[in-house]
Amino acid sequence: MAKNTAATPKALSSYELLGARVQKIINSTNAQKSRTALLMRLPDELEDEWNQMLGEIAENDNVTLAYRDDGGVQIFWTVPKED
């Protein structure tokens, strides 16, 4: 009889879930066309993790973060032309 070799999937941490949500927003068709995305922290997301995620995003070249009065963060990016 064959053994089931499939591993049980590991539960994602809250930070990994936040990252997956942000990645989905940034990779959406509309965001990619306009090269901008609006991020809002959800009530169940930790503020420290939110700030860490934004810091990591801001470290990327050609990315600008604009903090809005409503608590949202607008991300803008440019794609450099290749030589």
C-alpha positions as CSV (number, residue, x, y, z in Angstrom):
1,M,0.0,0.0,0.0
2,A,1.4,3.4,-1.0
3,K,2.2,5.9,1.8
4,N,0.8,9.4,1.7
5,T,3.9,11.5,1.3
6,A,2.1,14.8,1.0
7,A,3.2,17.0,3.9
8,T,0.6,18.8,6.0
9,P,0.6,22.5,4.9
10,K,2.1,24.8,7.5
11,A,-0.2,27.5,8.7
12,L,0.9,31.0,7.6
13,S,1.9,33.5,10.2
14,S,-0.1,36.8,10.4
15,Y,2.8,38.6,8.7
16,E,2.8,36.1,5.8
17,L,-0.9,36.5,5.4
18,L,-0.5,40.3,5.4
19,G,2.2,39.9,2.7
20,A,0.1,37.7,0.6
21,R,-2.8,40.2,0.8
22,V,-0.6,43.1,-0.2
23,Q,1.0,41.1,-3.0
24,K,-2.4,40.3,-4.4
25,I,-3.4,44.0,-4.4
26,I,-0.1,45.1,-6.0
27,N,-0.2,42.3,-8.6
28,S,-3.8,43.0,-9.7
29,T,-4.3,43.9,-13.3
30,N,-5.5,47.4,-12.5
31,A,-2.6,48.2,-10.2
32,Q,-0.1,46.9,-12.7
33,K,-1.6,49.0,-15.5
34,S,-1.7,52.2,-13.4
35,R,1.5,51.4,-11.4
36,T,-0.3,52.4,-8.2
37,A,-2.1,50.6,-5.4
38,L,-4.0,51.7,-2.3
39,L,-3.3,49.7,0.8
40,M,-5.4,49.9,3.9
41,R,-4.6,48.1,7.2
42,L,-7.3,45.7,8.3
43,P,-8.5,45.9,11.9
44,D,-7.1,42.4,12.7
45,E,-3.6,43.2,11.3
46,L,-1.0,44.2,13.8
47,E,0.3,47.7,13.5
48,D,4.0,46.6,14.0
49,E,3.7,44.1,11.1
50,W,1.9,46.7,9.0
51,N,4.8,49.2,9.6
52,Q,7.4,46.5,8.9
53,M,5.7,45.6,5.6
54,L,5.5,49.3,4.5
55,G,9.2,49.7,5.4
56,E,10.2,46.7,3.3
57,I,8.1,48.0,0.4
58,A,9.7,51.5,0.7
59,E,13.2,50.0,0.5
60,N,12.6,49.1,-3.1
61,D,14.0,51.4,-5.8
62,N,11.5,53.4,-7.9
63,V,8.8,53.0,-5.2
64,T,7.1,55.9,-3.5
65,L,4.7,55.7,-0.5
66,A,2.1,58.4,0.1
67,Y,0.4,58.3,3.5
68,R,-3.2,59.4,3.3
69,D,-5.3,61.2,6.0
70,D,-7.7,58.2,6.1
71,G,-4.9,55.8,7.2
72,G,-4.4,54.3,3.8
73,V,-1.1,54.2,2.0
74,Q,-0.9,54.8,-1.8
75,I,2.0,53.1,-3.4
76,F,3.4,54.3,-6.7
77,W,6.1,52.7,-8.7
78,T,7.9,53.2,-12.0
79,V,9.5,50.6,-14.2
80,P,12.9,51.8,-15.4
81,K,13.7,51.5,-19.0
82,E,16.3,49.0,-20.0
83,D,19.3,50.2,-21.9
